[in-house]
Amino acid sequence: MGSLPMTLLALVAARGAALQLQGNAYHGLLVAINPQVPEDQRLLANIREMITEASFYLFNATQRRVYFQNIKILIPATWKANNYGKPQHETYEKAEVIVAAPFWKHGDEPYTLQYGECGNMGKYIHFTPNFLVNDYLIDVYGSRGRAFVHEWAHLRWGVFDEYDNERPFYITGQNQVKVTRYLIILLFLISVLMDFRKMEVGPFSLRCLQEAFAGTISFEEQGACCFNPCFSLLETGKVWGSFHTLGSHFDDRINRLRQAAELYLLQIVEDSSYVGIVTFNNEGEIRTQLLQIVNKDIRKQLASYLPTAPPTGRTNICAGLQLGFEVIKKQDGTIYGSEIILLTGGEDRKIIECFSNVINSGSIIHTIALGSSAAKEVEQLAHETGGLTFFASDRLDSNDLIDSFSGISSGTGDTFNHSIQIESAGGRIENYKQFGRAVTIDSTVGKDTFFVVTWQAAEPPKIALLDPSGKNYTNKDFEVDKVLRVARLQIPGIAEVGEWTYALMNTHLSPQVLTMTVTSRASNSTIPAITVTAHMSSDRNKYPKPMVVYARVSQGLSPVLGANVTAIIKPENGNSVILELLDNGAGSDIVKNDGVYSKYFYSFSENGRYNLKVHVQRANKTVRLQPTVPWSHSMYMPGYIENGKIQMNPPRPSITSNEDIQSTVGGFSRTASGGSFIVSAIPTRPYIDVFPPCKITDLDAKTADDTVILSWTASGDDLDEGQAASYEIRTSESPLELRDNFDNAIPVNTSTLTPQRAGYKEIFLFKPEAFAAENITTIYVAVRAIDKSSLCSDISNIAQAVKLVPPMDYLTANAEYNVSTIVLLGCGCKSVFSYLESNSHKNICKILEPLKVKHESVSTQMIM
């Protein structure tokens, strides 16, 4: 059958920096410098020195097992040309290490962004330019090489911190104060062996590396010359592009394609890009050579070359790609670093014939599969070249094609020039009915703001758009193309901040699909815009393994909190699934308030392709941002002991206080495509229950006299959805018994404990028999949820409750009080101390009060 592929090539650094462990060496480590960082050659010298030093530390710490071999440093195009090499599959977004200044004042503390559980690889390590060039910070955080190895454990092996800056001590069962720390070089070696075995580390905690390398690594110079890393300096080049369209026998497809491609050319692709157009079916035709986008006229000229009728013939993707390579090579002499968008709606069994040439070309292929008949191999082509994958269904009531093109931007990291999708909505509207809603333009965007309406009938709908000041825009204010069935309005200058309300009325006699798309860019060249990036935990999944939906909401590198995030997941043919993503530190969300919102997805309706789209909104309210980095980070050492004397390090660099860090952005709206993924091995109905409740990860334990007060976030019947049937709580004097032999630990009577719906706060009180014994003051507690099919969750994190017996002289001096000290030791060895009065009811109320969460139902139950 016919097909409708389209290819866009943009000659920029590609997105597939492939870090690999070959033999004993890591190859392909990518360090990328943000385009906003001013040129400073000291950065390059110190990056080299840091990783070279780190390679020696890593080599010796792993008993001569692994080291860094080939490192690539991606230099922004904003720096002066200096005979740097050209990137191939390297982009800023795919870098394992980034060099950038945080927008909010997190200080210069290195950290690693981690989405997943212990054992899952992180996203990137972040160093600031100040950390790399100012030597006084070495006294604060240790040598740069050691700091790099520390962060490498977070990034590569998913190791989490085990120290806590706010609660650096905990109480042992013998009433001794201990520092929260571990020295676990052996676990570090286990992690390295996991790399060798190419195994997943799994859900268990690796405990997390400390600054344990200091003083424990024997630094050997013998053979060092063999392990010096090799560095390549690459500079992000100019942006090039070339469109390619292939034939289809479906007129509605060609019109939808033109609508989406025109929007890309007029609104999405960055200024200074080079774009050309090629059409092909069996053979190719050059519609225009590469043109540089320097003004609106060039954009319109390029759009005029888009095909207006579907060509006929079979699909030959390889011929189109080859012609695209020739167009780019003619302009720049190389294909290295080119990015290609390949859209196809038909099968091409011969595509495999050019896989090897395309992969070895140094080009990256982004794919958009249109409809269920699209070639199954295109995702593999994207995967092999480090590209993005999208899926657009043939259903006319979707905006999938426009969303897919809106989700593709250059991989330079220059988000100030990226187009940001504010709104993407639509649906099938009955005759003389309308749809509409309010869209918020916030202060971080407003430049190049477009409102774009599409329809199906011969005449456009009635358009009404109201700005925050009450100015009304109607059809006469829009640029209307009745042939393409698109109406476009560009707001001059910077769009006004506030709510813009639109309404689209179908004046046609028959129902038709109407859509609204709103895009904009950053309004200020120095203040980052709020952005949203979304993705699934993997691009291929086999039932019954559940998946996780992630959406990161950030301003620059700082998390944005308090947003309402909704994910829409569409299969090829079935109904959409709508999920509310949360940043609450429970269920699939590993870290609370890190700006990463997530949710389990397991409602697979069919085998095949799915696409992901997220809507993000926040009301006009003040939300405090995180004053410190919430992710795994380098530990500040206030001092050390030398020859029996305490030696103090320089003070830790100041970090802005909570009161100074508030979001003044107000409300905002965003929409983002999260690409596509493929699910296989789904059985025919009826389904059996295979999804247990999710693991409880935020169990807290406090004590008031002889009562233990537990709190946690409720899990569901299936992972983090629904309502569990019951909870099983057990205690032990040994945390290892709970972890390794939970069924044999002491059970707690939970007969009156009824689980709430997933996401709600649970509070449960009980009196452990162990506290009645005079010599037992410490117990450990864990919980697991059980669903109606008797499937059990994993064992929760282990909480520690300590009842300290006050010294006799204190009791004598305070005879009117019976004082208990409450200690909480949760995951990560976190401790809390407080002193309570003797009245048990008053003590319990004091503890329960801060546990109550606004807008959440709190279940408080007690076993005496």
N, C-alpha and C positions, 0 to 999 in steps of 0.2 A: 504494500500500500504506500501511498505518498506520505511525506513527512514534512515537518516544518522546523528544521534546525536553524539556529542562528549562532554566529560566533563573534565575540568581541575580543580583540587582543589588545592588551595594554602593556607596553614594554616597561614594566617596573619590576622591582625585586619580587620574586615569587614567594609563596607562603609555605614552602615545604622544607624548611631547614630540618634535615633528618639527623638527629643525634643517635649515634649507634656505638655500641661497645663491640669492637673488633679485636679479638685476641685479648690483650690486657689494656688496650688504649681506648679512650673515648674519642670518637671522631665526629666532627660536624657541630661542635658546640658553637652557638651563635650568640654574640653580644651585640646589641643594637643601641645606638645613641639616639635619643629623641631629637626630632628636628628643632625643638625649642631650646636645646642646649647650645650656648654660644661656642664657637670654635675655640678649642684649647688643646694644643698638642700634648700637654702634660697628661691629659686623660688617656690618650693612646698609650703613652709610655707606662703609666701606672696600671692600666688594665693588663698590659703584657706582664709587668712585674708581679701583679697580684696573682694571676692565673699560673704563672711559672712557679711561684712560691707554693701555691695551693697544690700544684701537681706533685711537688716533692712531699708535702705533708700527706697528701692522699696516698701516695705510693708507699710511704713508710707506715702510715697508720693502718693500711690494709695488708701489712706484711708483704710488701712488694708485689701486690696483686694488680692494681689498676693505677692509671695516671691519665692525664690529658695530653692528647697528641696534636690534633688539628683544630684550631680555633679560628673562627671568622668574626671580624669586627665590621659591622655595618655602619657606615658613616653617612650622615644625612646630606642631602643635596644642598642644604643651606651652607655647608662648609665650602671653602675654596677648593677647586679642583687641584689634585696633587698626584696624578697618574695612579689613582686607585683602580683596583680591578672592578669588573662588572659583576653584579650579583646574578645568580641563576635562580635557585629556589629559595632565596633568603628574603624575608620581609621582617619588618619591625614587629608585627603581630605574632610571628612565630618564634621570636627570640626566646631563648632560655634565660638570658640575662638582659635586663634593660638598664640604661643609664638615663635618669630623668630626675628633675626636681619635683617633689610632690607639691600640689597646689596648696593644700592645707599644711599647717606647720607640724608635720609629724617628726621633725628633726631629721637627722642624718643617719638614723638607725637602719642598718640593712634588714630586709625582711623578705620572706617568700610568700607569695600568694598561693594558698592551697584551697581547693574546692572539696576534694574528696576525703575519705577516711584515711586512717593510718595505713600506709602501704601503697596508696595511690599517688602517682606522680603529680607534683604541683604545676602551676601555670608558669611562673617566672620568678627570678630573683631580681630585686630592685636595689640598686646602689645609686646614691645621689652623687652629682659631680663634686660636691663639697667633701664627701667621705673619701673620694678617690684622690683628691689633690691636696687636702690639708692634713699634714702629718700629726697635728695635735690630737686628732681623733684616734690615732693608734693607741695612745695611752688610755683611751676610754673603752674601746671595743677590742683591743688586741690587734695583732698584725692583720693586714688585709688578706693575706693568704689563708690564715687560720679562719678568719671570718667567712671567707669564700667556701672553705670546706664545710664549715658549720651549716651554711645555707644550702650547700649542695646536698647534704643529708635530707633537708626538708624537701628540696625540689625533686631529686631523683628517686628517693625511696619513700617519700611520704611520711617522714619522721616528724613528730610534733614536739614542741617544747614541753619540758617537765619542770621548768622553773616558773615562778610567778612573781612578778615585780611587786604586786600589791600584797601578796601573802607569801613571803619568802620562807616562812617557818611553819612547822607543824609539830604536833604533840604525839609522842609515842605512847604505847600502852604502859610504859613505865614512868609516865609524866615527865618525859624529857623533851626539851625543845631541840628539834633537828632542822637543818636547812633542807629545803625542798630541792633536791638535786639527785642525779644518778651519774655514775661513771660507767659507761656501757660500751666500751670499745668493741666487745665481743658481738654485741647486737649490730654494731656498725659493720663488722665483718660479715655477719649473716646477711645483711642487706646487700652487700657487694656480691655475695654468692648467689643471691636471688637474681642479680643481673646476669651472672654467668649461666644460670640454669634457665633463664628466660621464663621465670615463674612469677605469678602474682604473689605479692607478699601476703595478701589476705586481710581479713578484718581485724586481726589481733593487733594490739598496740605494740609498737617497737620500743616503747618507753621514751624515746626521743633523746637525740644527742645533746649534750651540754657543751660548754666550753672545756670539755674534758681533754681536748687535744693538748692544751697548754701543759707542758711539763711531762707528758706521757709519751711523746713521739720521739724516737731516736732518729735524729737527722743524719743521714749517711750521705756523704758526697761521692762515695765510690759508685761509679757507673752512672752518675748524674747526667753526664753529657748525652747519654742515650735517651733520656726522657725529657729533654727540653721541648716544650710545646712549639708547634709551628703556627704562626699567625698569618692570616690573609686579611688585607684591608680592602673592603668593598664599599663603593659609594652608590647610593640610590640614584638612579639616572633619571632622565626625562621620561615622561609618560607617553606611551604610544598606543594606538588602538586601531582595530580594523573590524568592521562588521561583516558577517557572512550570513546569508539567509538561504535556506533550502526550501524545496517545494512542498506544497500541501494541496490536497483537493478540498480543503475546508476553508471557505471564505471567512467564517467567524474567527478561525485561528489566525489568519493573516491580519485581520483587523486588530485583534487583541495583541498580536505581536508588535504591530506598528505602534499602537498606543503605548505599550511598555517601552519599546526601543526609543521612541521619540521622547518620552519622559526622561529616559536615561541620558540622551544626548542633550536635551535642553536644560535639565536640572541636576543631574547626578554627577556625571563625569567632571573631574576637576579642571579648572582653568589651566592652560599651558599644556594640556594633554594633546597628543597627536592621534587622530582618528581617521580611518579610511573605511570603505565599505566594499564588500565582495559578496556576490550572490552565487549560489551553485546548486545544482542537483546532481546529474551525472558528471558535469564539468563545472568549472568555475568561471565567473566573469567579474572583472574589477570594475565596480561602479565609480569609485573615486580613490585616488591615491591618498596617502596620509595628509591630513590638514591639521594644523595646530589651532587649538581653540584659544583665541585671543579676544573674542568678543561675541555678542549674541548673534550677529549675522553669520558667523562661521557655524555656530550651533544649528541655526535654521537651515543653512546650506547643506549641512550633513544630513539633517532630518529629511530634506527633500529627496535624497538619494535612496531612501528606504523603498523597497518594492511595494507596489500598490496592488499587485495580483499574484496569486500563488503560482509559481512555476510547476511544471509537471516533470515526471520522471522519477527514477529511483533515487534513494539517498546514497550519497557517497561522501561520508564525513571525512575520510582521509584526503580526498581531492580538495575539499574546502580548507582543511587545516594546512595542507601543503601550499595552496595559493596564498593563504594568510601569512605563512612564514616568508614567502617571496616578497610580499608587499612590505613587511617590516624590514627584512634584510636589505631591500633596496634603499631604504631610508638611512639605516644606521649600520649596515654591514654585519649585523649579528642578530641572532634570535634570543640570546641570553637575557633572562629576566622578563621575558614577555609574559603577559597574562591573557588567557583566551577564555572567553565565555562561549560555551557550546550549548546551544539550545536545540533539542531534537524531539520530534514527536513521532518518529517512525523507527522501524528496525533497520539495522545495517549489519549484516552478518560478517562483512569484510572489515569492520573497524579494527578487529584484532590485528590485521595485517600491518597497520602502521603504529601499533602500540610502542614498539621498541624505538622507532625513530622519533616519535613525539616525546617519549620519556627522556631520551638522551639529548633532545634538542636544547634543554635548559629552559623550556617554556613551561608554564603552569596552566592547567586547564580547569576552569570552573564550569560546571555543567548544570543545565536546567532541563529536566525531563518533563515534557509536556504530554500528559495523558498516560494511560496504562500501557500503550503500545510502544513507548519510547524504548530504545535499545537498552538492554540490561547491562551492557558493558560500560556505559558512560560513567557510572559512579566509580568503577574500578580505574578508569583513566584519570579521573579527578584525584582519587586516592593516591595513585602511583606518582602523580606530579605535584602533590601537595595542594590541590585545589579545593574549592568549596562545592557543595552539592545542594541543588534545590529541586523541588518538585512542584509543578503547577497542574492541577487537575483540569479536565475538560469541562467541568461544571461552569456554567456561565455566571453563576451567582457568587463568584470568588474574585478576589483581586490578586491572585497568586502570582501572576506574571509580573505585575508592577512591583509587588513586594520582593520578588526574587531579584530584579534589577536594582531595586533600592538597597538591597543588602550587600551589594558589591561596591567596594571602593578601593582605591590604591592602597597598597600595604606599606606605605611610608611612615605611618604613625603620626602624620600631620592632620590630626583631627580637626584643627581649626578651619581647614578648607573642605572637610568632608560634608556631604549633604546628610541631613538628619531627618528621618521620617517622623513627622509629628502625628499623623493620622492616616489610617487606611481602613475604610469601612464601606460597606455596601450590602445590597441584597435585592431580592426580587420584590418589586413594588407593584401593587395593584393599580389599576387605572384610577386617576384622580386621588390617589393616596400619596403620602410623602413620608420621608424619613429624614432625620437630622439629629444633631446633638452639638454640645459645646466642646470646643477645642481650646486648650490653654497654650498661649504663646508666653514663655517665661523670659526672664531677662538675659539668659545665656544664649538665646537664639533670636532670630528676627531678620537677619540678612538673607537676601535672595529667597524670600518666602513666597511659595506658590500654592494656590488652591486649584486643584485639577478635578474636573467632573467628567465621567464617561457614561455613555448610555448605549442602547441598542437600536432604538427606533430611528425613523428618518429625521424627526425633529428633537431638539434638545429638551430636557425637562425645564421646569420653571425653577430658577436658582435664586435663593435669598441668602445673603451673607451679611451678618451684623458684627461690626468691630466693637471693641470695648467702650468706645466713646459714643456709640449709637449710630455711626455712619452705616448706611445700607448699600450693599453692592448687589446688583441684579445682572441678568443676562447681558445687558448692554455694556457692562463694565468688563465682561470676560471676552477673551479672544476665542471665537467659536469656529471650529472646523467641523462642518456637517458631514463631510466625506469620511473623516477619521472618527467622527463622533466623540470629540474631545472639546471641552471648554476650559481655558486656562486663564488664571488671573495672577499676575505678579504684583505683590505689594511693593510700592516704591520705597527706597530707603530701608529703614529698620522698622519692621512691623511693631505695632503698639503692643505692649505687654498687657496680658489679661485674657479674658474669655472671648473667643470668636465663635459665634453661633451660626450654624448653617442649616438650611432646609432645602431638600430637593423634592419637587412634586412631579409625579408622572402625569403629564397631560395627554399622553397617548391613550387610545381606546383599549389597548391590550396591556397586560402586565409586561414589565421589562426590568432588566437589572440596571440599577443606578449605583455608581460608586463615587466616593470622594477620597482624594489623596492630598495630603498637605506635607510639604517638605520645606526645610529652612537650613540655614547655616549659622555658625557661631557669630554673635553680634559684636564680639570684642576680640581683638587679636591677642590679648594677654590673659583673658579669663576663659578657661575651657567651658565648653557647653556640656550639659548633662547628656550622657549617652547611655544606650542600652545595647548590650551584646547578649545573644541567647544561643544556646546549643544544647544538644542531648549528651548524655554520658558516653555514647558511642554512636557511630554512623551505621553500624550493623548489629543486629541483636537476634538471638535465637531463643524462642519461647522454651521454658517459662521464666527466663531470667528477666527481672524487672529492670527498668531504665530510670534515669533521673533527668528531669528537666531543670536546666540552669538558666537564670537571667541575672546578669550583673548590671546594676545601676550605679553609675559613678559620675563624678565631675572631675575630670583629669584622672588622678590616681586615687581620689578620695571616695569612700563609699557614700551613697545617698540612702538615707534611712526613711522609714515611714511611708513607703510607696505601696500602692495597691497594684500588684502584678498578676496578670491573668494570662495563661498560656492556652492557645487554641491549637489542637493537634488534629490534622485532617488525614484520613486514609485515602486511598485511591477512589473508593466507591462508597464506603460507609459514612455514618454520621460523625461529625466532629466531636471531640472530647475537650471539655473546658476544665481547666485546673487553676486553682488559686495557689500561687507560689508564695512561700513564706521565708522570712529571714529570722526565725525564732530559735535557732540552735537545737531543734528537735527533729526527729525523723531523718529525712535525707539531708537536712541543713546542718552542716558540721559546726559552723561558727556563727554565733548569734551576732547580729548587727555588724556584719562585714560588707553589706551591700550586695551580697550574693543570695538571691531568692531561689528556692528550689522546691521540688515535689517529685515523689515517685510517680512513674507512669507504668501501668501494667494492663490497661484496658485495651488489649490488642484485639481488633475486630476481624482482621484478615491479614493474610500474607501479602507482602509487597511494600510499596513506598508509602511513606507518611511525610507530611511537612509540618513545620513548627513555626508559629507566629506568636508574639507576645504583645500585649497592650499594657502600658504602664501609666498610671495616673497618680498624682498626689494633690491633695487639697491645698489651698493657700494657708499654710500654717508654718510655724517655726519648728524645725526639727534639729536637734543637736547632733552634730557630726561627731564621730569618734575622735577623742583627743589624742589617742595613740594608735599605733598600728595594731589591728586585732589579729594579725596573722603571726606565724612563726617568725621570730626575729632574733637578732643577736642580743646576747645578755650583757647588760652593763655591770661591770665589776667595781664596786665602790672602793675596794682595797684588797690587800693580800698580806700574808704574814711572811716575813723574811727574818731569819735568825731570831725567831721568837718575838719580833716586834711587828706591830701593825703599820703597814705602809699604805697611805691613802692615794688613790688615783685621782686625777682631775675630776671635778664635778661633772655629772652628766649634763649634756647640753639641754637647755630649757626647752620644754614643749608647751605650746599654748594650752591654757587651762580650759576646762569645760565651758566656763562662762564666756570665753572669747571665741569659741568655735560654735557658731550657729549658722544655719542655712538661711540666707536672706533671699533665696531664689523664689520662695513661695510655691504656688502650684505649678504643675507642668504636665504635659502629655507626651507620650512617645509610643511608637510602634516599631517593631523590629522583626525581621525574618530570622529564624534560627536554623534555616537550611532544611535538609531532608535526611531521612534515615530509612533503613530497610529492615523489616522484621520477617523472620521465616520460622517454620516448624510449628505454626499455630494449628492445633488439632481442630477437627470438625466438632460442632456442638453435639451434645451438651458438654460444657466445660466442668471439670472438677476443681475444687478449691485447692490451689497449690501455693497461695501467697499467705504466709503467716503475718501476724502483726510485726511492725518494724521494731527494731531494738530501741529501748529507752536509753538515751544518752545523757540526760541532764538530771539524774537522780541526786537529790540533796538530802542530807540528814542533819538535823539539829537535835539537841536535848534540852529539856527543861526538867530539872530534878531527875526522876527516874523514867521520864517519858521521852520516847524518840519521836520526832516529828519529821516525816518524810514528805517530800514534794517532788513532782516530776510532770512532764508533759505527756498527756495520754496518747498512746499509740492507737492504731485502728484495728479493724477486723482483717482487712487486707492492707498490709504495710501501714501507711499513714492515712487511710481512708476508712470511714465507718466507725464501728465501736467494738472493742474487744469484748469477749464474754467474761473474762475473769483475769485476776492478777495472782501471781504466785510470788510471795516475798519470803526470803530466807535470810538468816543471820549466821554469823560464825565469828569466832575469835581470830580466824585466819583468812585473809583475803584470798590466799591461794586455794583454800578449800572451796570458796564460792566460785572461783574462776574455773577450777578443774573438776570439782565434784559437787556441783550445785545441788543435785538431788539428795545428797546425804547431809546437807547443812540443816540447821534447825529451822523448821517452818514457822511462820507467823500466821495466826488465825486471821484470815481475810474474808470471813463469811459475810460480813456486813459491808464489804467494799464492792460497790458496783461501778464498773468502768464508765467513764464519760466518752463522748465522741472524741475522735482524734483531734489533737491540737489544743484541747482544754487543759487547764491546770488541775492536777490531782494533789490532794493533801491527805495524809493518813497518819494517825497517831497510834502508838502502841507502847506497852511497857514490857521490855525484854526481861525475861527471868534472870539473865546473866547479871543485870545490874543489882539484883538482890544480893548477890555474893559480894562480900566486902573486898575481895582481891581482884574482881573483874571490873574494870572501868572503861574498857574499849571493846566495841563490837563493830563488825563490818556488815553491811546490808547490801543486798542486790534484789532485783525484781525482774520478772519476765511476764509478758502478756500472753494470753491464750485465747484463740478465737473459737467460734462455735463449731469448727471442724476439728478442734483439739490440736490445731497447729500452734506451736510455741515460737515466740520470738527468741532471738539471741539473748543471752544474759546481759543485763544492763551494765552500765558503769558501776563500780563498787564504791559506795559511800561509807565513810568512817564516822562514827559518833563516839565521842570521848566524854566521859563524866569524870572530871577531876575532883579528887578529894582535897579540900583546902587544908593547909598546914594547921596544926592545933593552936598555935599562938594566934593565928588569924581568927579562928573560931572563937577563941576566948575573948578576944578584943571586940568581936562583933557577934555577941551571943544572940542578939535579936534576929540575926539573919542566918539562913541556911543557904550558902552560896554554892552554885554549880557553875562550872565553866564549860561552855559549849564549844565543841570543836567540830567543824565540818571538814572532812577530807574527801573531796570528790575526785573525778578523773583529772589527772594532772597534779595530784597532791596539793589541793588548795585547802587552806585552813581558815577558820573563822573563830574568833574568841569573843565572848561577851559574858557579862555577869548579870545574873537574874535574882530577883527577890524570891522568898520562900513560897509565896502563894502560887500553887501550881496553875490554877486557872488564869491568874494574871500573867504568869510566865508564858503560858501557851499562847494567850492572846497577843502578847508582845511579839512573839515569833511569827504568828500567822499573819499579822497585819501587813508586813512588807511583802508577803508572798501573794497577796491578792492582786490580780491583774485586771486593769480596766478593760471592759467589754468582754471579759471571759467569765464563764461560770466556774466557781471554785468549789470542789467537792471536799468537805472536811469530815472525816470519819475517824472514829477512835475505838480501839480495842483496849479494855482495861484489864 
